[in-house]
């Protein structure tokens, strides 16, 4: 391991004392899922619209991107694509990839600390991925995407409230900048947030 990478791991591990609770995101953090997500969307789009989309490894294909790519879609077509995309996802689990650096930390500290999955991934797909990599038993609790009146819920605030824990005792592993902002808004110290970069590295 290069010196810089070793130092980052050491700094992270020095922070993980016994009372710390570890929050792990799923997509792009614990497991790289962009390619599988794209393939499932593409198959669904081809099924409903008889069209194909082009893969961009630097950008996650989302519902928002779906709407802007095919603005002429009816609401029924949009809903059908989203629904069958979730069903097709299982066909592409082999295209996902476990982030070994993050997994190693999860595997180590799941034995000594509370480890919680806090993801905006929908429950069925998240469970599919967790089962594929045999990860369910590594977590004490699992928290999935929640919607309140068509608005995304701050996953950190919701989890902190449910577990009745102190934000200062949480260490977060996440890759999404908007969710990192949500973590800070929930009272989690910025120095307790470990950012996962595009190539699966740890940024501290």
N, C-alpha and C positions, 0 to 999 in steps of 0.2 A: 504494500500500500504506500502511495506517495506521502511525503511528510505533511503536505497541506491537508490531504484527506484524513490522515491519522489525527491531526490536531483538531479538526472539526468534530470527528467522532468522540474524541476525548472531552472536548468542551461540552458536547451534548450529554455524554454520560455523567460528567461531573454535576450537571444540573438535575439528573434524575435520582434524587434522594427518595427515601422510602415513602414519604407522604405525598409525593407528586402523583397526579392522575394524568395518564397519557391519552390524548384524543387523536385518533388516526382517521384521516379521510381515506376514501377508497379510490375513485377514478383519478388517475394521474399521480397518485401519491403511493399507495400500497401496491396498486396494480395499474399498469399502463393499458388503457382500454381504447384509445383513440381510433386505432385501425379497425378493431372489431365493431366499434360503434358506427364507423363509416360504412363498413360492409353490410351491417344489418339495415342501416338506413337506405343504402343503395338498392338492396334487394327489395325492400318495401316500396321504394319509389318506382322501381322497375315494374313491380307487380301492379301497382295502382295507376301509374301515369305512363308506363312504357318508356321511361326515360332513365338515363344514368347520370351520376354526378362524378366529378373528378376529385380524387383524394388529395388533400393538402395536409401533410404531416405536421405542419406548424399551427394548424387551426382545428379545433374540435367542431364537428358538424352537430348543430343544435336545432331545436325547434325553430328558433328565431332565424337561423340560416336557411332552414327548409322553407319558411314563409317568404323570405326575400328572394330565394332562388326560383321559386314557382309561385309568383304573386297571383296567378290566375286560378290557383286551386280553389275548389269549393271547401267549405268547412268540413263537409263529410269526407272528402278525399284526404284532407289534413288529418282528421281524427283516425281514419283507416290506416294511413301510413304510420302514424305514431303507435297505434295498437299492434299492427303486425310486425313492426320493427322490434318490439319487445319480444315477440314470439320467435322471430328469426335470430335473435341474439345468440341463442344457444348453439346455433350452427357455426358460430365464429369464436367460441371461447378459446380455441387453440391459437387464435391470433392475438390474445391478450398476453401480457408478460408481467411476471412478478418482479417488483422492485426489490432486489436482493438486499440492498443497504437498509431500506426501511423495514423489510421483513426481519432482518437479523436483530434489529432493535426491538421490534414487537415480540419476537420469539424469546429474547432474553428477558425482557422486563415484564412479560405476561406472567412470569413465575414469581415476581416480587412486588409488582405494582398493579393498581387498577388500570386496565387498558380498555378503552371504550371506542367503538366504531361510531363516528359522527359524520354521516355522509348525506349529501343531497341526491344520491342515487336512489331510484325507486326500489321498494322492498324486494320485489320478485327478482329483479335483475341483480341486485346486490347479493341476495342469497345464492343465486346461481354462480356468481363469481367466487364467493366465499367457499362454497361447497367444492367448486372446481379445484381450488388450491388448499382445501382442508384447513380453512382459517377460522371457522366459527368458534372453536374452542379456545382460541387465543384471546377472545374478548369476554369481558364480564357482562357488558351490555351492548346492544346494537340499536342505533338510532338512524332511521332512514328519512328520506325526503318527506317534508310535510308542507301542505298548502293551506293557507287560511284566507278565504274569500278571494281566491285566484292570485294571491300574492305569496311569494316565497317567504318562508319563516326563517329567521336567523337561527340556524341550527345550533349554534353555541349557546345562545340565550335560553333556548328551549331545553337543551340538555342540562345546562347548569341549574335551571329552575327545577327540573324533574328530579335530579339527583341531590339537590340542595347542597351544593359544594361551593367552595370559595374559588373564584376565578384565578387568584394568584397562585393557587396550587396546581394549576393545569399547565401541561406542556402540549402544544399542538403541532401535529405534522400535517401540512396541507400544501397544495400546489396552486390554488386558485386565488388570484389577487383580491377579488371581491369578497371571497370567503375569509381571507386573512383580515380584511378590513372589518368584517363582521365579528371576527374573534376579538379584535382590539376594542370594538364597540361594546362587546359583551364583558369587557373588563379584564381580559387576559393580557398580561404584560407582553409588550412587543418582543422583549428579550426571551420570552418563553415560546416563541413561534418559530418552528423549524420549517423553512420553505423548501419544497422539492422542485428543482429546476426541470427544464424540458427533457434533459437526458437522464433524469432519475437521481441526480446528485443532491446532496444536502447543503443548504445555505444557512449559515447561522449568524 
